[in-house]
Amino acid sequence: MTFPLLAAFIAHSNPVARYFYLLFHKDPFRGIYQPNAFDLSIEIPYFTILIILSLYGMHRYCLTYLYLKNRRNAPKPTKEFAELPRVTVQLPVYNERYVVERLLEAASQLDYPRDRLEIQVLDDSTDETRLVLSRLVSEYVRNGIPMTYLHRDHRRGFKAGALEAGLGRSTGEFIAIFDADFVPPPGILRRMVHYFTDPKVGMVQGRWTWINQDYSALTQVEAIMLDGHFIVEHGGRNFSGRFFNFNGTAGMWRRAAIEDAGGWEHDTLTEDSDLSYRAQLRGWKFIYDPAIVCPSELPVEMSSFKTQQARWAKGLIQVAKKTLPAVWKSDQRLAIKIEATFHLTANLAYPLMVAFSLILLPAMIVRFYQGWFQMLYLDLPLFIASTCTVSGFYIVAERALYPRDWWKRMVYIPFLMATGIGLAVSNAKAVIEALLGKPSEFVRTPKYRVEGRLGGWERKKYVGRKMGWVPLVELALAAYFLAVTNYAISVENYLTAPFLALFFIGYAYMGSMSLLQTPLRRLWAALPSLAGERLRRAEPATERLG
């Protein structure tokens, strides 16, 4: 620790030391603060990060405003097809033993003429999922369901590669896509397809809903986070004429739009956003209809949730590097270009958040001894702009979805904010990898058919990816913020204490759950066999022989 910082630590609790600290940091005759090189080395990065984070926070305000202003512009089909066109439903699967039966059952019940329907099961699995799918597809085909099973013995291109391979063998004019953890309702194809009576429409996106939101506090937070994305972000962008992205599932494409945009490419981890931007730059119109809903299963374990979020964060930065130059060179409106930039670069906030976490304590010390007035008119507005926008953003989304009892979900908002902070380390790692051009495989999010509050995952075979050193960094940051919170209270800076506590809770929750959930899961899974072995050892020898 540098001498000025050490001096400040001592000064905050010792009146004599405080006098000498202030003597060296202020003009002794005028009492006016005189900045020194050390203070500037803290304040310049501190305010730079705060200003950038506040800009992204203000962008949330703008999206909320766009949604509220244009929410009555939600689209409706202008007319319907006299004769329904041919639709191909693609179901990409990779090692999803526990949910494929549910998926195929839902696909078999789609309310669409069977002579105009084709269902492709695109299987890249390497485990027993292959046998289950092969058997199920054969049974459905015998029952008259137009279903085909396509298995690849490699994962070239990952999900994008599977969709590309299926597209080459498909016969539909329109392509609907549902991931393995989704349960498409019977009428979803009919509700989507009529938008394509407009020849300019290239894609229709539905809204995700949740079959296991009430399972745990984590799934409650995940649901609220994604509600904000689907209501405020998608609604604000699409209803105001900005670009938005296909979410990879629960949507339908015009085949010609996919081909015109260059097809599925697999040089990013978010092939859906990549194709979306390329198609919209080609002039295709995208539709988001929040009234078209598709239930899905949320991740229930921490490592899977973090892996999913990191994949999305890395993929969007990869798409930003790939497509933003074309966006800014295009003849699109300035508003569209600015919104696309904020959308695709939003995850840059995560490495900035980690840097902000590290610099916050010395910045607090320096700012504290510069006086409350400066903190009130400089620091506080930036803090509000960068953080308080989160609560308003999600309150608007929950009120739109649950007008009668939205307030019941507000108890999760502080936990949601803490969870967002806690994701900073793993997502920052992913963002930096994307900026450096480091490739990585598409890591799917395992699902366990956990529905409502029922069902368990502890004894099932799939497990989220190990996070390596990330949980240790998160726990170290939790300890750091415990010290920072204690310091804020000791200098009577009570206004910042709740904000700092969110950092402590977020990092502690992420780190501890990442480290403990998998070992506890394995212990829980081993208990039945251990108990059985113990009972066998306790049996009398004569009974065992008999």
Backbone torsions as a table, in degrees:
resi	resn	phi	psi	omega
1	MET	NA	135.2	-178.9
2	THR	-70.2	159.9	-177.0
3	PHE	-60.9	-46.0	-180.0
4	PRO	-59.0	-38.0	-179.9
5	LEU	-69.5	-41.5	177.7
6	LEU	-62.7	-40.5	178.8
7	ALA	-62.3	-38.9	180.0
8	ALA	-67.2	-38.3	176.9
9	PHE	-59.7	-44.5	-179.5
10	ILE	-68.3	-38.9	-172.9
11	ALA	-66.3	-31.4	-172.1
12	HIS	-67.6	-18.9	-176.9
13	SER	-117.4	-0.9	-175.3
14	ASN	-127.2	113.9	-176.2
15	PRO	-60.4	-38.5	-179.7
16	VAL	-67.6	-44.8	179.0
17	ALA	-64.3	-35.1	179.4
18	ARG	-63.5	-38.4	180.0
19	TYR	-60.3	-45.8	-178.8
20	PHE	-70.6	-34.5	177.1
21	TYR	-62.3	-47.1	179.4
22	LEU	-66.4	-31.0	179.2
23	LEU	-62.2	-38.4	-179.7
24	PHE	-83.4	-17.1	-177.4
25	HIS	-105.1	-2.3	176.7
26	LYS	-133.9	156.5	173.0
27	ASP	-67.9	118.4	-173.1
28	PRO	-65.1	-17.2	-178.1
29	PHE	-95.7	-36.5	-176.8
30	ARG	-102.4	-18.2	-179.5
31	GLY	70.8	21.1	-178.8
32	ILE	-101.1	136.9	-178.4
33	TYR	-63.3	132.5	176.9
34	GLN	-116.0	108.6	-178.3
35	PRO	-65.3	144.2	175.2
36	ASN	-117.7	177.9	-174.8
37	ALA	-63.1	-38.8	-179.7
38	PHE	-63.2	-48.0	-179.6
39	ASP	-59.5	-42.3	-179.9
40	LEU	-65.1	-35.1	179.7
41	SER	-66.9	-21.8	175.1
42	ILE	-89.9	-45.4	-172.2
43	GLU	-70.2	-36.5	-177.0
44	ILE	-63.4	-52.2	176.8
45	PRO	-66.9	-33.1	-179.8
46	TYR	-60.8	-50.8	-178.5
47	PHE	-73.8	-31.7	176.4
48	THR	-61.6	-46.9	179.4
49	ILE	-65.1	-43.6	-179.1
50	LEU	-61.9	-40.1	-179.4
51	ILE	-66.1	-43.6	179.6
52	ILE	-64.5	-45.0	178.8
53	LEU	-62.8	-37.0	178.9
54	SER	-67.6	-32.3	176.2
55	LEU	-64.1	-43.1	176.7
56	TYR	-67.3	-33.3	174.8
57	GLY	-65.3	-41.9	177.2
58	MET	-64.8	-30.3	176.4
59	HIS	-63.3	-36.0	174.9
60	ARG	-62.3	-39.7	175.1
61	TYR	-59.1	-44.0	-179.1
62	CYS	-62.8	-43.4	178.0
63	LEU	-62.5	-41.1	178.4
64	THR	-62.3	-42.6	177.8
65	TYR	-62.7	-44.8	179.8
66	LEU	-61.4	-39.3	178.9
67	TYR	-66.2	-49.4	-177.8
68	LEU	-63.0	-36.5	-179.2
69	LYS	-71.4	-34.7	-170.5
70	ASN	-114.3	10.9	-173.4
71	ARG	-63.6	-23.9	177.4
72	ARG	-79.3	-1.5	178.2
73	ASN	-91.8	11.9	178.3
74	ALA	-53.3	133.9	-170.2
75	PRO	-74.9	158.7	170.9
76	LYS	-141.8	144.4	177.9
77	PRO	-60.4	135.7	-179.5
78	THR	-78.2	-27.2	177.3
79	LYS	-156.2	177.5	-178.6
80	GLU	-123.9	156.2	175.9
81	PHE	-67.8	133.3	173.8
82	ALA	-66.1	-38.5	175.5
83	GLU	-128.2	123.2	-175.2
84	LEU	-60.9	136.1	179.4
85	PRO	-80.3	169.9	-179.8
86	ARG	-78.4	132.9	-177.9
87	VAL	-123.5	134.6	171.8
88	THR	-104.5	127.3	176.1
89	VAL	-102.3	120.7	179.2
90	GLN	-104.7	129.9	-179.6
91	LEU	-120.2	87.4	179.3
92	PRO	-73.1	132.3	-174.9
93	VAL	-136.2	139.7	171.0
94	TYR	-145.9	108.8	176.6
95	ASN	49.5	63.9	-178.6
96	GLU	-126.6	57.1	-173.4
97	ARG	-54.0	-37.1	-169.0
98	TYR	-85.3	-14.5	-174.1
99	VAL	-119.0	-8.2	-173.8
100	VAL	-68.6	-31.9	178.2
101	GLU	-64.0	-42.5	177.5
102	ARG	-63.3	-41.1	-179.7
103	LEU	-62.6	-49.7	-177.7
104	LEU	-68.4	-34.1	176.3
105	GLU	-62.1	-43.5	178.8
106	ALA	-66.1	-41.6	-179.7
107	ALA	-63.9	-36.0	-179.1
108	SER	-69.2	-18.4	-177.8
109	GLN	-101.6	10.5	178.0
110	LEU	-61.6	132.1	-177.0
111	ASP	-86.2	86.4	-179.4
112	TYR	-154.7	141.6	-178.1
113	PRO	-54.3	129.1	-174.0
114	ARG	-68.7	-23.7	178.4
115	ASP	-79.5	-5.4	176.7
116	ARG	-120.2	18.1	-176.1
117	LEU	-126.5	138.1	174.5
118	GLU	-134.3	127.8	179.4
119	ILE	-113.7	117.6	178.6
120	GLN	-104.4	123.1	171.6
121	VAL	-95.9	106.7	-174.9
122	LEU	-98.5	97.5	-168.9
123	ASP	-107.3	120.2	173.2
124	ASP	-108.0	16.3	-170.8
125	SER	-66.4	152.6	177.6
126	THR	-120.4	4.5	-179.2
127	ASP	-119.3	-159.5	-175.3
128	GLU	-67.6	-8.2	175.5
129	THR	-54.9	-34.1	179.6
130	ARG	-59.1	-45.8	-178.0
131	LEU	-67.4	-41.3	179.7
132	VAL	-62.2	-47.2	-178.3
133	LEU	-65.2	-43.5	179.9
134	SER	-58.7	-43.5	179.3
135	ARG	-66.2	-46.0	-177.1
136	LEU	-63.9	-43.9	-179.6
137	VAL	-62.0	-41.8	178.6
138	SER	-60.4	-39.5	179.5
139	GLU	-66.9	-42.8	-179.6
140	TYR	-66.8	-37.7	178.2
141	VAL	-63.1	-41.0	178.2
142	ARG	-62.9	-27.0	179.3
143	ASN	-90.8	9.0	174.1
144	GLY	90.0	10.9	178.6
145	ILE	-84.1	128.4	-178.5
146	PRO	-76.7	76.0	-173.4
147	MET	-122.2	138.1	177.0
148	THR	-126.9	149.5	-178.4
149	TYR	-113.3	119.4	-179.8
150	LEU	-120.7	114.2	-179.0
151	HIS	-112.0	132.7	174.2
152	ARG	-104.5	140.8	178.3
153	ASP	-93.3	20.7	176.3
154	HIS	-150.2	170.0	178.7
155	ARG	-118.0	34.1	-178.0
156	ARG	-59.8	123.3	-178.1
157	GLY	80.6	-3.8	179.0
158	PHE	54.6	-135.7	-176.4
159	LYS	-62.5	-41.7	179.1
160	ALA	-60.6	-38.9	178.4
161	GLY	-65.5	-38.7	178.4
162	ALA	-66.3	-43.1	179.0
163	LEU	-64.7	-38.8	179.1
164	GLU	-64.3	-43.7	179.4
165	ALA	-64.9	-41.0	178.3
166	GLY	-66.9	-37.2	179.9
167	LEU	-61.0	-37.6	-179.3
168	GLY	-65.3	-20.7	-178.8
169	ARG	-112.0	7.9	-177.0
170	SER	-88.7	163.0	-179.0
171	THR	-121.5	-3.1	-174.9
172	GLY	-80.8	147.2	173.0
173	GLU	-76.8	-24.8	179.7
174	PHE	-127.3	145.0	-173.0
175	ILE	-122.0	115.1	174.5
176	ALA	-101.7	141.0	-175.2
177	ILE	-127.0	131.3	176.7
178	PHE	-136.0	123.7	177.6
179	ASP	-71.1	168.6	-172.2
180	ALA	-66.3	-26.0	-177.0
181	ASP	-92.9	13.9	178.9
182	PHE	-106.0	157.1	-179.7
183	VAL	-128.6	83.4	-176.4
184	PRO	-62.8	128.6	177.6
185	PRO	-71.4	159.0	-173.1
186	PRO	-56.2	-38.9	-172.9
187	GLY	-91.5	9.2	-171.1
188	ILE	-67.4	-35.7	-179.1
189	LEU	-66.5	-42.9	179.4
190	ARG	-63.7	-35.3	-178.4
191	ARG	-72.0	-28.8	-179.0
192	MET	-86.5	-40.3	-164.7
193	VAL	-65.9	-29.5	-174.8
194	HIS	-71.3	-18.2	173.8
195	TYR	-61.8	-25.1	-175.8
196	PHE	-80.9	3.3	169.0
197	THR	-64.4	-22.4	170.3
198	ASP	-81.6	114.8	-174.9
199	PRO	-66.4	-10.8	178.8
200	LYS	-87.1	-13.2	-178.0
201	VAL	-76.4	125.2	-179.5
202	GLY	-106.4	-22.6	-176.4
203	MET	-155.9	143.0	174.8
204	VAL	-124.8	125.4	-179.0
205	GLN	-111.1	133.2	173.4
206	GLY	-95.4	175.4	-179.4
207	ARG	-100.1	137.6	176.5
208	TRP	-78.3	140.8	167.7
209	THR	-124.4	179.8	-165.0
210	TRP	-129.1	131.4	178.7
211	ILE	-95.9	-6.6	-179.3
212	ASN	-138.5	33.3	180.0
213	GLN	-59.1	-35.5	-175.1
214	ASP	-85.7	8.7	-174.8
215	TYR	-66.2	-42.6	-175.8
216	SER	-158.2	173.4	175.7
217	ALA	-62.3	-35.9	179.6
218	LEU	-63.5	-46.0	-179.2
219	THR	-68.8	-30.6	174.5
220	GLN	-62.5	-44.3	179.7
221	VAL	-66.1	-43.3	178.4
222	GLU	-59.0	-43.4	-179.1
223	ALA	-62.0	-44.1	-179.6
224	ILE	-66.0	-39.8	177.7
225	MET	-59.6	-46.2	-178.0
226	LEU	-75.0	-29.5	173.1
227	ASP	-59.9	-42.6	177.6
228	GLY	-60.9	-39.3	178.7
229	HIS	-64.2	-47.4	-173.9
230	PHE	-77.6	-30.7	-178.8
231	ILE	-88.1	-59.3	-172.3
232	VAL	-80.7	-48.3	-177.2
233	GLU	-68.4	-59.5	-179.6
234	HIS	-61.0	-44.8	-179.4
235	GLY	-64.2	-46.5	179.7
236	GLY	-61.7	-40.2	-178.4
237	ARG	-73.4	-54.4	-172.4
238	ASN	-70.0	-42.5	-176.5
239	PHE	-69.6	-19.4	179.1
240	SER	-101.4	5.3	175.7
241	GLY	87.1	12.8	175.3
242	ARG	-85.8	169.9	173.9
243	PHE	-72.8	145.9	167.2
244	PHE	-144.2	174.5	-170.2
245	ASN	-116.4	146.8	165.5
246	PHE	-63.3	138.9	-175.0
247	ASN	-93.3	13.7	176.0
248	GLY	86.8	-13.2	-177.0
249	THR	-162.5	164.0	179.8
250	ALA	60.0	40.6	178.6
251	GLY	-148.3	169.2	-179.7
252	MET	-133.3	136.7	179.4
253	TRP	-112.3	149.5	163.7
254	ARG	-80.7	126.2	-177.9
255	ARG	-54.2	-39.9	-179.1
256	ALA	-63.1	-31.9	179.0
257	ALA	-68.6	-41.0	177.3
258	ILE	-60.9	-47.9	-176.9
259	GLU	-68.6	-39.2	-179.4
260	ASP	-65.5	-32.1	-179.1
261	ALA	-82.9	-3.0	178.9
262	GLY	107.1	0.1	177.2
263	GLY	80.6	179.4	178.6
264	TRP	-70.6	128.2	175.6
265	GLU	-118.8	147.4	-173.3
266	HIS	-121.6	40.2	174.9
267	ASP	-99.1	8.1	172.2
268	THR	-134.9	164.2	178.4
269	LEU	-86.6	-8.4	175.7
270	THR	-120.6	74.4	-178.1
271	GLU	-61.8	-25.1	179.4
272	ASP	-67.6	-46.4	178.4
273	SER	-68.0	-37.5	179.3
274	ASP	-59.4	-52.4	179.9
275	LEU	-64.8	-35.9	-179.6
276	SER	-59.5	-47.6	-177.9
277	TYR	-69.6	-38.3	178.6
278	ARG	-64.4	-38.8	-179.4
279	ALA	-69.2	-42.3	-179.1
280	GLN	-68.9	-32.5	174.4
281	LEU	-66.6	-24.1	177.4
282	ARG	-83.3	-1.7	175.9
283	GLY	101.0	2.9	-179.3
284	TRP	-75.1	142.2	-179.4
285	LYS	-91.2	133.9	179.2
286	PHE	-109.4	144.6	-179.1
287	ILE	-121.5	132.5	169.9
288	TYR	-119.0	119.6	179.6
289	ASP	-117.4	102.6	-177.8
290	PRO	-67.7	-12.7	177.7
291	ALA	-79.1	-15.2	175.2
292	ILE	-89.9	109.8	-173.1
293	VAL	-114.9	151.1	178.2
294	CYS	-140.8	115.7	-179.8
295	PRO	-65.4	147.2	178.8
296	SER	-147.8	167.6	-178.6
297	GLU	-105.0	128.8	178.9
298	LEU	-84.6	148.6	174.6
299	PRO	-61.2	138.4	-176.8
300	VAL	-108.5	-8.6	178.1
301	GLU	-116.9	150.1	-171.0
302	MET	-63.7	-45.4	-176.0
303	SER	-63.1	-37.2	177.9
304	SER	-67.1	-42.4	178.3
305	PHE	-61.2	-45.3	-179.1
306	LYS	-66.9	-38.9	178.0
307	THR	-63.2	-42.2	178.1
308	GLN	-61.2	-47.9	-178.6
309	GLN	-64.7	-38.8	179.0
310	ALA	-67.1	-37.6	177.8
311	ARG	-63.6	-43.4	177.9
312	TRP	-64.8	-41.7	-178.9
313	ALA	-64.0	-46.2	-179.7
314	LYS	-66.5	-42.2	-178.1
315	GLY	-62.3	-41.9	-178.7
316	LEU	-66.8	-36.3	176.4
317	ILE	-67.1	-38.8	175.8
318	GLN	-61.3	-41.2	178.1
319	VAL	-66.6	-37.6	177.8
320	ALA	-60.4	-46.3	178.6
321	LYS	-62.4	-35.2	-174.5
322	LYS	-80.2	-39.8	-168.1
323	THR	-111.6	-21.6	-177.0
324	LEU	-60.7	-37.6	175.2
325	PRO	-57.4	-40.7	178.6
326	ALA	-68.2	-35.9	178.2
327	VAL	-61.1	-46.6	-176.6
328	TRP	-73.9	-22.8	176.0
329	LYS	-83.4	-13.8	-176.2
330	SER	-75.4	174.4	178.6
331	ASP	-96.8	21.2	177.3
332	GLN	-67.4	158.8	177.8
333	ARG	-61.7	151.3	-179.8
334	LEU	-58.2	-38.8	179.9
335	ALA	-59.6	-38.3	179.0
336	ILE	-68.2	-40.6	-179.7
337	LYS	-64.7	-43.3	-179.5
338	ILE	-65.9	-44.6	-179.8
339	GLU	-63.5	-41.0	178.1
340	ALA	-61.4	-37.9	179.8
341	THR	-66.1	-47.3	178.1
342	PHE	-63.2	-40.8	-178.8
343	HIS	-61.1	-52.4	-172.4
344	LEU	-78.6	-20.2	-178.6
345	THR	-105.1	5.6	-174.5
346	ALA	-57.1	-30.9	-176.9
347	ASN	-74.5	-5.9	171.2
348	LEU	-62.1	-19.1	178.4
349	ALA	-62.4	-25.0	-175.8
350	TYR	-69.9	-51.2	174.6
351	PRO	-62.2	-32.7	175.5
352	LEU	-64.5	-36.8	178.7
353	MET	-65.5	-39.4	177.2
354	VAL	-64.6	-45.2	177.9
355	ALA	-61.7	-40.5	178.3
356	PHE	-63.4	-39.7	178.2
357	SER	-58.5	-42.9	-176.7
358	LEU	-70.4	-32.8	-173.7
359	ILE	-93.9	-5.4	-171.5
360	LEU	-65.4	-42.8	-177.9
361	LEU	-62.9	-54.2	177.1
362	PRO	-60.4	-33.9	178.1
363	ALA	-65.6	-39.9	178.1
364	MET	-61.9	-41.2	-179.4
365	ILE	-64.0	-47.5	-179.4
366	VAL	-63.8	-45.5	-177.3
367	ARG	-68.4	-34.2	179.9
368	PHE	-60.9	-42.5	-177.2
369	TYR	-82.1	-0.9	172.4
370	GLN	-92.3	-8.8	173.8
371	GLY	109.0	153.5	-177.5
372	TRP	-67.9	-32.8	-175.2
373	PHE	-61.1	-45.8	178.7
374	GLN	-61.4	-40.2	-178.3
375	MET	-66.6	-34.5	-178.0
376	LEU	-71.2	-40.1	-175.9
377	TYR	-96.5	-7.4	176.8
378	LEU	-113.4	-60.4	-173.0
379	ASP	-69.7	-46.3	-173.3
380	LEU	-61.5	-47.0	178.0
381	PRO	-59.6	-37.0	179.7
382	LEU	-69.5	-39.2	175.6
383	PHE	-61.1	-44.5	-179.3
384	ILE	-63.0	-44.5	-178.5
385	ALA	-64.2	-34.6	-174.7
386	SER	-88.0	-20.9	-174.0
387	THR	-120.8	-43.2	-173.0
388	CYS	-69.5	-17.1	176.6
389	THR	-63.5	-25.8	-177.4
390	VAL	-61.0	-48.3	-176.6
391	SER	-63.1	-45.3	179.1
392	GLY	-61.9	-39.2	-180.0
393	PHE	-58.0	-48.6	-176.1
394	TYR	-80.8	-28.3	175.5
395	ILE	-62.4	-43.4	178.1
396	VAL	-59.7	-43.6	-179.6
397	ALA	-64.2	-45.3	-177.5
398	GLU	-69.1	-35.4	177.1
399	ARG	-65.7	-34.9	178.7
400	ALA	-68.3	-37.3	-176.5
401	LEU	-85.2	-35.7	-174.2
402	TYR	-129.7	70.3	-173.3
403	PRO	-61.8	-24.5	-176.7
404	ARG	-86.0	-35.9	-175.3
405	ASP	-134.6	30.9	-179.1
406	TRP	-57.3	-32.5	-175.5
407	TRP	-64.3	-23.4	178.8
408	LYS	-64.7	-27.8	-177.9
409	ARG	-84.0	-9.8	-176.7
410	MET	-70.3	-16.3	176.7
411	VAL	-63.9	-21.0	-179.1
412	TYR	-88.7	-7.3	-176.1
413	ILE	-61.2	-47.2	176.5
414	PRO	-58.9	-40.3	178.6
415	PHE	-66.8	-36.2	176.4
416	LEU	-62.0	-44.3	178.7
417	MET	-62.8	-41.6	178.1
418	ALA	-64.6	-39.6	178.3
419	THR	-64.3	-41.5	176.9
420	GLY	-60.3	-40.0	176.6
421	ILE	-66.9	-43.3	-178.1
422	GLY	-62.7	-25.7	177.7
423	LEU	-73.6	-8.4	-170.0
424	ALA	-58.6	-41.5	-174.1
425	VAL	-68.6	-51.7	-177.8
426	SER	-65.6	-39.7	179.1
427	ASN	-72.4	-34.1	176.5
428	ALA	-63.6	-40.4	176.3
429	LYS	-59.3	-44.0	179.9
430	ALA	-65.0	-41.7	-179.5
431	VAL	-64.8	-43.0	179.9
432	ILE	-64.2	-40.1	175.8
433	GLU	-59.4	-41.2	179.2
434	ALA	-65.6	-42.4	180.0
435	LEU	-64.0	-34.8	179.9
436	LEU	-84.6	-4.6	178.9
437	GLY	77.3	22.3	-179.8
438	LYS	-79.6	119.5	-179.0
439	PRO	-76.6	158.9	175.3
440	SER	-155.2	158.0	-178.5
441	GLU	-77.3	160.3	175.8
442	PHE	-78.9	108.1	-179.1
443	VAL	-96.2	111.3	-177.3
444	ARG	-74.0	156.0	-180.0
445	THR	-91.5	110.9	-176.8
446	PRO	-66.5	141.7	178.0
447	LYS	-125.0	153.5	-169.2
448	TYR	-126.2	13.0	-175.2
449	ARG	57.7	52.1	173.3
450	VAL	-94.1	116.5	-174.6
451	GLU	-122.7	131.2	-177.0
452	GLY	60.9	-136.2	176.2
453	ARG	-96.7	4.6	-176.0
454	LEU	-98.7	163.0	176.5
455	GLY	91.7	146.8	178.2
456	GLY	-125.1	161.6	179.6
457	TRP	-124.0	-12.2	-170.0
458	GLU	-62.0	-32.9	-174.6
459	ARG	-100.9	10.3	179.8
460	LYS	-94.5	159.7	-163.8
461	LYS	-75.0	-33.2	-174.4
462	TYR	-76.9	148.6	178.2
463	VAL	-144.5	146.3	179.3
464	GLY	-63.6	159.9	-177.0
465	ARG	-67.9	141.2	176.8
466	LYS	-65.6	141.8	-173.4
467	MET	-95.4	1.5	175.9
468	GLY	64.5	-128.8	-176.1
469	TRP	-83.1	-8.8	-174.4
470	VAL	-58.6	-47.6	-180.0
471	PRO	-60.4	-32.2	179.0
472	LEU	-66.7	-40.1	176.7
473	VAL	-64.6	-40.4	179.6
474	GLU	-63.3	-41.3	178.5
475	LEU	-69.0	-35.7	176.3
476	ALA	-63.4	-41.5	177.2
477	LEU	-67.1	-33.5	175.8
478	ALA	-62.4	-45.5	177.6
479	ALA	-62.1	-40.1	178.8
480	TYR	-60.7	-44.7	-178.0
481	PHE	-75.1	-21.8	171.1
482	LEU	-64.3	-41.7	177.1
483	ALA	-67.3	-39.8	179.9
484	VAL	-64.6	-42.6	178.6
485	THR	-62.8	-41.8	177.5
486	ASN	-61.6	-40.2	178.9
487	TYR	-64.6	-43.7	-179.3
488	ALA	-60.1	-40.5	178.9
489	ILE	-68.5	-39.1	-177.1
490	SER	-66.1	-28.2	177.8
491	VAL	-98.4	14.3	176.4
492	GLU	62.7	29.4	175.9
493	ASN	-92.8	66.1	-170.0
494	TYR	-70.4	-25.7	-177.4
495	LEU	-64.2	-32.3	-178.1
496	THR	-86.3	-14.5	-174.5
497	ALA	-59.5	-46.0	178.9
498	PRO	-62.5	-38.1	178.3
499	PHE	-63.1	-44.3	179.4
500	LEU	-67.0	-33.7	178.3
501	ALA	-63.6	-32.4	176.4
502	LEU	-61.6	-40.8	176.7
503	PHE	-61.6	-45.6	179.3
504	PHE	-60.8	-48.5	-177.9
505	ILE	-63.5	-44.2	-178.2
506	GLY	-61.5	-49.9	-179.0
507	TYR	-68.3	-38.9	-179.9
508	ALA	-66.0	-42.0	-179.4
509	TYR	-64.5	-47.9	-179.2
510	MET	-62.5	-47.9	-176.6
511	GLY	-65.7	-46.6	-176.2
512	SER	-68.7	-41.8	179.9
513	MET	-67.3	-36.6	179.0
514	SER	-64.8	-36.2	-178.5
515	LEU	-81.8	-37.3	-169.7
516	LEU	-95.3	-28.1	-171.9
517	GLN	-64.0	-42.7	-179.1
518	THR	-68.8	-47.5	175.9
519	PRO	-60.2	-40.8	178.3
520	LEU	-64.9	-36.8	177.4
521	ARG	-60.4	-45.5	-178.3
522	ARG	-67.1	-37.4	177.4
523	LEU	-64.1	-44.6	178.8
524	TRP	-61.2	-40.9	-179.7
525	ALA	-67.4	-29.9	-176.7
526	ALA	-83.5	-16.1	-174.6
527	LEU	-57.4	-46.3	-179.2
528	PRO	-59.3	-43.8	-179.3
529	SER	-68.5	-37.0	177.7
530	LEU	-65.4	-41.6	178.9
531	ALA	-64.3	-40.2	178.8
532	GLY	-63.2	-41.4	179.1
533	GLU	-64.6	-38.7	-179.9
534	ARG	-65.2	-40.6	178.4
535	LEU	-65.1	-39.4	179.8
536	ARG	-63.7	-38.8	179.5
537	ARG	-69.0	-27.1	-178.1
538	ALA	-81.8	-12.4	-178.4
539	GLU	-69.0	143.9	175.6
540	PRO	-61.1	147.6	-177.0
541	ALA	-63.0	-35.9	-178.5
542	THR	-65.4	-37.8	179.8
543	GLU	-68.4	-36.9	-179.9
544	ARG	-65.8	-39.0	-179.7
545	LEU	-69.7	-38.6	-178.9
546	GLY	-69.8	NA	NA
